[in-house]
């Protein structure tokens, strides 16, 4: 059954404790967990809070940076991802979002090789813990600090090269919704999709992730969501709202409108 989730990055200034309590009060029963907030709260306490409030983790964000673009070496990034996998398991998150890291001066072949080597080491642990590693391709104008995977085809190429049922995709409509006829590819990619993130924008991404409320932008959300439903996707739809438009909006209002958008686009009565 399709389920609403809201990413903790949406409520950037709230603590983990505030997120759990306020999400539940708003009728949001799942959240995309942000590792930085978990670290501030403490992993054991975070897991206890989620159980206490009966809030599920749609995913844990994030691990990666295997190309060294964030200042860590390959071994440090892989070890961090192993730690993140164990954290995801403790939190009950079936998906760990993975960013490859930027190209960082490497050739594309070498960057892909580093990513493949990392995933091959991580996947046996992911299988053991029942957690999927989900690659997130990003729009080229937003990807520079995060990933060299800037299209679904880039990510699928890695998935097919590495193999394994626990290697999946994150589909963010903000990053991919402006691709021509993207909805026509949904049936093809649904078997590989671990998580759908809902984002909207008035203009195609260009630098900062300046999103808008769902349904107020130019992303064909209804067409994309209908395509996922028709293809049999029934997992989490994680709402991620970032950017200047939300800086002056009260977080409870953002949660209220996220829930209304989910009910309109994903789970209409």
Backbone torsions as a table, in degrees:
resi	resn	phi	psi	omega
1	UNK	NA	129.6	179.3
2	UNK	-60.4	136.6	-173.9
3	UNK	-132.4	137.2	176.2
4	UNK	-75.8	135.1	170.7
5	UNK	-132.7	153.8	172.5
6	UNK	-126.5	132.1	179.6
7	UNK	-72.2	139.0	177.7
8	UNK	-64.5	-17.8	175.0
9	UNK	-67.7	-22.2	177.8
10	UNK	-64.5	-38.8	179.3
11	UNK	-106.3	61.8	-168.7
12	UNK	-54.0	-41.1	-172.5
13	UNK	-86.4	-13.5	176.1
14	UNK	-75.5	150.9	172.9
15	UNK	-78.7	170.7	175.8
16	UNK	-58.3	-44.2	180.0
17	UNK	-59.5	-43.0	178.9
18	UNK	-66.2	-39.2	179.3
19	UNK	-59.3	-50.9	-176.2
20	UNK	-59.3	-48.0	-176.9
21	UNK	-67.4	-46.0	-175.8
22	UNK	-74.8	-34.1	175.9
23	UNK	-61.8	-46.2	-178.4
24	UNK	-63.2	-41.9	179.4
25	UNK	-62.7	-29.8	-179.8
26	UNK	-84.7	0.8	-179.2
27	UNK	82.6	17.9	176.5
28	UNK	-100.9	113.2	-171.0
29	UNK	-97.2	3.7	178.5
30	UNK	-146.1	150.0	178.6
31	UNK	-141.7	149.5	172.5
32	UNK	-81.8	113.9	-170.3
33	UNK	-84.8	135.4	-179.0
34	UNK	-104.3	124.7	-174.4
35	UNK	-59.6	-33.6	-179.2
36	UNK	-61.9	-41.1	179.1
37	UNK	-71.0	-36.4	176.0
38	UNK	-61.6	-42.4	179.0
39	UNK	-60.5	-42.1	179.7
40	UNK	-65.8	-36.3	-177.7
41	UNK	-81.1	-36.7	-171.2
42	UNK	102.2	129.8	-172.3
43	UNK	-60.4	-47.5	-178.0
44	UNK	-63.1	-44.4	179.1
45	UNK	-64.9	-39.9	179.1
46	UNK	-60.2	-45.2	179.2
47	UNK	-64.1	-40.0	179.2
48	UNK	-64.4	-41.5	179.3
49	UNK	-62.7	-42.6	-179.1
50	UNK	-64.4	-39.6	176.7
51	UNK	-66.4	-41.9	-177.6
52	UNK	-62.1	-40.8	-178.7
53	UNK	-92.9	-0.4	-178.8
54	UNK	55.5	48.2	174.6
55	UNK	-108.7	128.1	-178.4
56	UNK	-91.1	157.9	174.9
57	UNK	-100.2	114.7	178.0
58	UNK	-71.7	-31.4	179.2
59	UNK	-170.2	168.3	172.8
60	UNK	-117.9	132.1	-179.9
61	UNK	-121.7	129.1	-1.7
62	UNK	-150.1	175.1	171.5
63	UNK	-136.6	164.5	177.8
64	UNK	140.0	-141.1	-176.5
65	UNK	71.1	33.3	-172.8
66	UNK	-70.6	-14.0	179.4
67	UNK	-85.4	-5.1	-179.9
68	UNK	86.3	8.8	-175.1
69	UNK	-70.1	-18.5	-179.7
70	UNK	-101.3	12.6	174.9
71	UNK	95.9	-10.0	176.7
72	UNK	-92.5	151.9	175.2
73	UNK	-83.8	174.5	-175.1
74	UNK	-57.6	-46.9	-177.0
75	UNK	-63.3	-41.8	179.4
76	UNK	-62.9	-40.3	-179.3
77	UNK	-68.5	-40.0	178.2
78	UNK	-66.4	-43.9	178.6
79	UNK	-61.5	-38.8	177.3
80	UNK	-64.6	-39.7	179.0
81	UNK	-66.7	-35.8	175.5
82	UNK	-63.2	-41.7	176.1
83	UNK	-61.8	-41.2	179.8
84	UNK	-65.1	-37.3	177.5
85	UNK	-61.0	-44.4	178.9
86	UNK	-66.0	-37.8	177.4
87	UNK	-64.1	-42.8	178.4
88	UNK	-58.6	-42.8	179.7
89	UNK	-62.9	-43.6	179.6
90	UNK	-63.8	-37.5	-179.4
91	UNK	-80.5	-9.3	-178.4
92	UNK	80.3	20.0	179.2
93	UNK	-88.4	124.0	-178.7
94	UNK	-84.0	-4.5	-176.3
95	UNK	-136.1	132.6	170.7
96	UNK	-112.6	119.4	179.0
97	UNK	-73.5	136.1	-176.8
98	UNK	-125.1	127.6	170.6
99	UNK	-109.3	130.9	-174.1
100	UNK	-63.4	-29.2	-163.9
101	UNK	97.7	154.3	180.0
102	UNK	-70.7	168.5	-179.8
103	UNK	-60.2	-35.8	169.5
104	UNK	56.6	39.8	176.4
105	UNK	83.4	-7.1	177.2
106	UNK	-76.6	159.9	165.3
107	UNK	-68.8	157.7	178.7
108	UNK	-60.8	-38.6	179.7
109	UNK	-60.9	-42.0	-179.2
110	UNK	-71.2	-38.9	177.0
111	UNK	-60.7	-44.0	177.6
112	UNK	-63.7	-38.1	179.7
113	UNK	-63.5	-42.4	178.1
114	UNK	-61.8	-42.5	178.7
115	UNK	-63.9	-45.4	180.0
116	UNK	-61.5	-42.7	-179.5
117	UNK	-62.6	-41.0	178.9
118	UNK	-64.0	-46.5	-177.3
119	UNK	-64.6	-37.7	179.1
120	UNK	-63.8	-32.8	176.9
121	UNK	-76.5	-35.2	-175.4
122	UNK	-80.6	-31.2	-171.5
123	UNK	-61.2	-40.6	177.9
124	UNK	-59.5	-36.5	177.7
125	UNK	-70.3	-40.2	177.8
126	UNK	-59.9	-42.9	178.1
127	UNK	-62.1	-45.3	-179.6
128	UNK	-60.6	-36.9	-176.1
129	UNK	-93.5	-2.5	-177.8
130	UNK	59.7	42.8	177.2
131	UNK	-121.7	132.3	177.6
132	UNK	-89.9	140.8	170.6
133	UNK	-90.5	120.5	-173.6
134	UNK	-118.0	112.8	178.8
135	UNK	-76.4	134.0	178.7
136	UNK	-113.0	108.2	172.0
137	UNK	-74.7	145.7	-177.9
138	UNK	-124.9	155.0	175.6
139	UNK	-57.9	138.1	-176.6
140	UNK	-53.9	-30.9	-178.0
141	UNK	-75.5	-11.1	-179.6
142	UNK	-116.3	-5.3	-166.7
143	UNK	-87.7	-11.7	-166.5
144	UNK	-51.8	-39.3	-177.3
145	UNK	-93.5	-0.1	-169.6
146	UNK	-121.6	-48.5	-170.1
147	UNK	-157.0	152.8	171.6
148	UNK	-97.8	4.2	175.8
149	UNK	-90.6	105.4	-172.9
150	UNK	-116.7	14.3	175.4
151	UNK	-154.7	162.2	175.1
152	UNK	-59.7	-40.0	-179.2
153	UNK	-62.9	-37.9	176.2
154	UNK	-58.1	-46.5	-177.5
155	UNK	-70.2	-41.2	179.1
156	UNK	-63.4	-35.0	177.5
157	UNK	-59.0	-42.9	178.0
158	UNK	-66.8	-44.1	-179.6
159	UNK	-59.7	-44.5	-179.7
160	UNK	-69.1	-34.2	-179.6
161	UNK	-70.8	-37.3	-176.5
162	UNK	-88.9	-42.2	179.7
163	UNK	78.2	173.5	177.3
164	UNK	107.4	135.7	-176.9
165	UNK	-69.0	-18.4	-177.7
166	UNK	-93.7	11.7	176.1
167	UNK	-109.6	115.9	-168.8
168	UNK	-132.3	-169.0	179.0
169	UNK	-120.4	148.8	160.3
170	UNK	-106.6	127.6	178.0
171	UNK	-108.8	113.3	177.8
172	UNK	-106.5	119.2	-175.8
173	UNK	-66.5	-23.4	176.0
174	UNK	-63.7	-43.7	-177.0
175	UNK	-80.3	-30.9	-171.9
176	UNK	-113.5	-11.0	-174.1
177	UNK	-69.0	-16.9	178.7
178	UNK	-90.8	-2.7	175.8
179	UNK	-68.0	132.0	-178.9
180	UNK	-56.3	129.2	175.6
181	UNK	57.1	33.3	-178.8
182	UNK	-58.3	-39.1	-177.8
183	UNK	-57.8	-28.5	-179.4
184	UNK	-68.8	-14.6	179.9
185	UNK	-98.0	-4.5	-173.1
186	UNK	-61.5	-42.6	-179.8
187	UNK	-59.6	-38.4	179.2
188	UNK	-65.4	-39.1	-171.9
189	UNK	-95.1	-12.6	-177.5
190	UNK	-56.7	-40.9	178.6
191	UNK	-61.0	-20.3	-179.9
192	UNK	-99.6	1.4	-170.8
193	UNK	-94.8	121.1	176.9
194	UNK	-92.1	-28.3	-173.4
195	UNK	-154.9	137.6	171.7
196	UNK	-109.9	122.1	174.8
197	UNK	-101.8	134.7	-178.2
198	UNK	-102.0	120.1	175.3
199	UNK	-142.4	151.6	-178.9
200	UNK	-135.6	159.4	-179.8
201	UNK	-155.8	147.9	178.5
202	UNK	-75.9	-27.0	179.5
203	UNK	-131.3	159.0	175.7
204	UNK	-58.3	144.1	-178.3
205	UNK	-52.4	138.9	178.8
206	UNK	-152.5	88.3	179.6
207	UNK	86.9	-107.6	-179.1
208	UNK	-66.7	148.4	179.5
209	UNK	-84.5	72.8	179.6
210	UNK	-86.3	94.4	-178.2
211	UNK	-93.2	173.1	175.6
212	UNK	-134.2	172.6	177.8
213	UNK	-58.8	144.7	-178.4
214	UNK	-58.9	131.3	179.4
215	UNK	92.9	-8.7	-179.9
216	UNK	-100.9	0.1	-178.5
217	UNK	-110.3	-160.0	-174.3
218	UNK	-103.5	-0.3	178.1
219	UNK	-72.5	130.3	-180.0
220	UNK	-76.7	69.4	-173.4
221	UNK	-58.9	-47.1	-176.3
222	UNK	-60.8	-42.5	-179.8
223	UNK	-63.5	-43.8	-178.3
224	UNK	-68.1	-45.8	-179.0
225	UNK	-65.3	-42.0	176.3
226	UNK	-59.3	-38.6	179.5
227	UNK	-66.0	-40.9	176.6
228	UNK	-64.5	-42.3	178.9
229	UNK	-61.8	-45.6	-178.9
230	UNK	-64.5	-28.7	-179.9
231	UNK	-83.8	-4.2	175.2
232	UNK	97.3	8.3	177.6
233	UNK	-71.4	127.5	-179.9
234	UNK	-137.1	31.9	-179.3
235	UNK	-94.0	-153.1	-179.0
236	UNK	-78.7	141.9	166.0
237	UNK	-111.3	107.8	-173.7
238	UNK	-98.6	119.0	-178.6
239	UNK	-85.4	125.1	178.9
240	UNK	-126.2	110.7	-176.7
241	UNK	-117.8	115.4	-176.8
242	UNK	-134.2	157.3	171.0
243	UNK	118.3	176.6	-173.3
244	UNK	-59.3	-33.2	-175.5
245	UNK	-61.3	-24.1	-174.6
246	UNK	-101.2	-3.1	-174.3
247	UNK	-64.5	-30.0	-178.1
248	UNK	-105.7	7.9	-178.8
249	UNK	-96.9	134.1	179.4
250	UNK	-65.6	136.6	-173.1
251	UNK	-61.1	-35.3	178.7
252	UNK	-63.7	-32.8	176.4
253	UNK	-69.7	-38.0	177.0
254	UNK	-62.3	-43.4	178.9
255	UNK	-63.7	-41.7	179.5
256	UNK	-59.8	-45.0	-177.4
257	UNK	-73.8	-30.5	175.0
258	UNK	-63.7	-42.2	179.5
259	UNK	-65.5	-42.2	178.3
260	UNK	-62.3	-42.1	179.4
261	UNK	-63.9	-40.8	177.7
262	UNK	-60.6	-44.7	-179.6
263	UNK	-64.5	-31.5	179.8
264	UNK	-77.7	-44.3	-171.2
265	UNK	-94.3	-34.7	-172.1
266	UNK	-104.1	-44.8	-172.6
267	UNK	-126.8	61.1	-178.9
268	UNK	-65.6	144.0	179.7
269	UNK	-76.5	NA	NA
